Structure formats: structure tokens, C-alpha cells
Amino acid sequence: MTSTPGTTPVPDLEQRLDGVLGRIESAAERAGRDPREILVLLATKTREPGEIAAAVRAVHERGWRVAVGENRAQEIAKHEDPALAALESELGVPRHFIGRLQRNKARDVVDFASVIHGVDRDGIIDALARRAELAGTQRDVLVQVNTSGEESKGGFVPSADVLADAVTRIRATGVLRPVGLMTIGAHTSEESAVRSSLRLLRTLRDELADPQIVELSMGMSGDLEIAVEEGASIVRPGSAVFGPREG
Ligand SMILES: *Cc1c(COP(=O)(O)O)cnc(C)c1O
């Protein structure tokens, strides 16, 4: 604990991280899953490169699979930092993009992220594919599904037919490889609503029955346990690791 006289001690990064990994581990055990199969994708939002690198190293040292999740294309340039570059080359830690995708940012996203979550409409598939072709590269993508029906959220409607069409379109690009589904759980304190939104993602994946669509990216700081119980293969904790965001 780091503490200043007269204030409540605040847990430091490693303590918060151990708390998060402990939550994932217990949920996995309850669900009869091997916790180390789960990829811990740290949602970095506006954090500083040094802080991100410290968290990634700590997760890696504890024997977990870890990746860096960038939320904002504007942050990418800032994250072209030696501390983060070293993580990729030394530890083989990949970088994923998990933010809202914009067509005019397709270039930045394709250039730095090996996995792109949140592919949520046809226009973005075309924009990413064009950039990947120009760059002579291929990228793994996850199709975002709006499992809660909340208007503020992006994503395809939760229909296996609609998703199958999106997967076909992605695959037809030849440069984007669909590997799974992604969602943001229902924004409510009602556990049953959160659980149904996350369970729906798994049901849709199973209905698709596509041997390449295996990943389920779901679970943030507030709903990690539910996500793991419902089959998440990638969880995306942010504030529970880095502490509450300022401003
Ligand atoms: C911010 C964000 C997260 C992390 O959210 P926390 O509540 O801070 O854990 C995960 N996924 C996406 C897509 C996000 O935008």
C-alpha cells in the first residue's frame, strides 16, 4: 500500500493486478476452466506507456497470457514508446485494438494492431481490408455484437444469420481473418441482465458453428467473473488494474 498520513491507503498497481487475476482465477475454477487459457487484454485507455509496460510485465511474470488493448487511435502514436516496443520484441506481447473503429483511422489501426476487436459494420470491414492490402499484411478480427440492445453501443444485431454474413464478408477480403466475437456487457447493476448479454455472445458463436470463430472477447472490470463463467477467452480489464480514471 502507498499511503499518505491522514488518507486511506490506496492499493498499488501490483495489488490491484493480483486482485483482478484472483477474480479471473476463481471464476474459471467455478466454471471448471483452466484460467491460464484466458488472455488478459489490458485496456489501456489514456494510461502512460511506463504504467502500461509495468502492468504487462507483471501479468507476464505471473504466468498469464497477456496483450495490450488500445482504445483510441489517437493514443497509438503516444504509445510508440520504447517501453511498449520492448514488450512486443522481448516478451512477444501482442497489441490489440479495442476501441470504436473509424474509417479514417483504419490505417493507424492496421499498422499497429495484430488483432482488431469491434468490427461492427460493413464500411469498416472495407476500410480495414483496403489498408491491409496496401500494407501487404493480414489481420485477425473479432466481430462486435450488440448483445444488450443498448443504442449507445456499436455492433451487429445478435442474429446468427447477420453474423454469418459479416464473417463471409470479412473472409472474402482475403486479408482479414475472422477469429471470434466481441461484446460489451449490458450497462446495469442487474447481474442477470449482464449475464444474459454475455451468454448471448457464446450462444451466437455456438450457433455459427464456424471452426475459425472461437474467441469470445468479453468482460471488463465490472463483469469479469460473469464473463469468465460464460466462456470468455479474452477478458478486457482496465480500471480494476490501472485504478480509476482521472477526468
Ligand atoms: C474501457 C474499455 C474496457 C475496460 O473497461 P474498465 O471498466 O475500465 O475495465 C474494456 N473494453 C473496452 C472496449 C473498453 O472501451
Ligand as a Chemical Component Dictionary entry (heavy atoms), coordinates in Angstrom:
data_LIG
# 
_chem_comp.id                   LIG 
_chem_comp.type                 NON-POLYMER 
_chem_comp.pdbx_formal_charge   0 
_chem_comp.three_letter_code    LIG 
# 
loop_
_chem_comp_atom.comp_id 
_chem_comp_atom.atom_id 
_chem_comp_atom.alt_atom_id 
_chem_comp_atom.type_symbol 
_chem_comp_atom.charge 
_chem_comp_atom.model_Cartn_x 
_chem_comp_atom.model_Cartn_y 
_chem_comp_atom.model_Cartn_z 
_chem_comp_atom.pdbx_ordinal 
LIG C1 C1 C 0 -12.653 0.914  -21.417 1  
LIG C2 C2 C 0 -12.869 -0.412 -22.032 2  
LIG C3 C3 C 0 -12.592 -1.583 -21.316 3  
LIG C4 C4 C 0 -12.149 -1.565 -19.876 4  
LIG O1 O1 O 0 -13.157 -1.046 -19.062 5  
LIG P1 P1 P 0 -12.977 -0.974 -17.477 6  
LIG O2 O2 O 0 -14.353 -0.813 -16.982 7  
LIG O3 O3 O 0 -12.090 0.172  -17.219 8  
LIG O4 O4 O 0 -12.379 -2.272 -17.072 9  
LIG C5 C5 C 0 -12.768 -2.787 -21.964 10 
LIG N1 N1 N 0 -13.203 -2.863 -23.241 11 
LIG C6 C6 C 0 -13.487 -1.764 -23.960 12 
LIG C7 C7 C 0 -13.964 -1.908 -25.349 13 
LIG C8 C8 C 0 -13.332 -0.508 -23.369 14 
LIG O5 O5 O 0 -13.623 0.575  -24.099 15 
# 
loop_
_chem_comp_bond.comp_id 
_chem_comp_bond.atom_id_1 
_chem_comp_bond.atom_id_2 
_chem_comp_bond.value_order 
_chem_comp_bond.pdbx_ordinal 
LIG C1 C2 SING 1  
LIG C2 C3 SING 2  
LIG C2 C8 DOUB 3  
LIG C3 C4 SING 4  
LIG C3 C5 DOUB 5  
LIG C4 O1 SING 6  
LIG O1 P1 SING 7  
LIG P1 O2 DOUB 8  
LIG P1 O3 SING 9  
LIG P1 O4 SING 10 
LIG C5 N1 SING 11 
LIG N1 C6 DOUB 12 
LIG C6 C7 SING 13 
LIG C6 C8 SING 14 
LIG C8 O5 SING 15 
# 
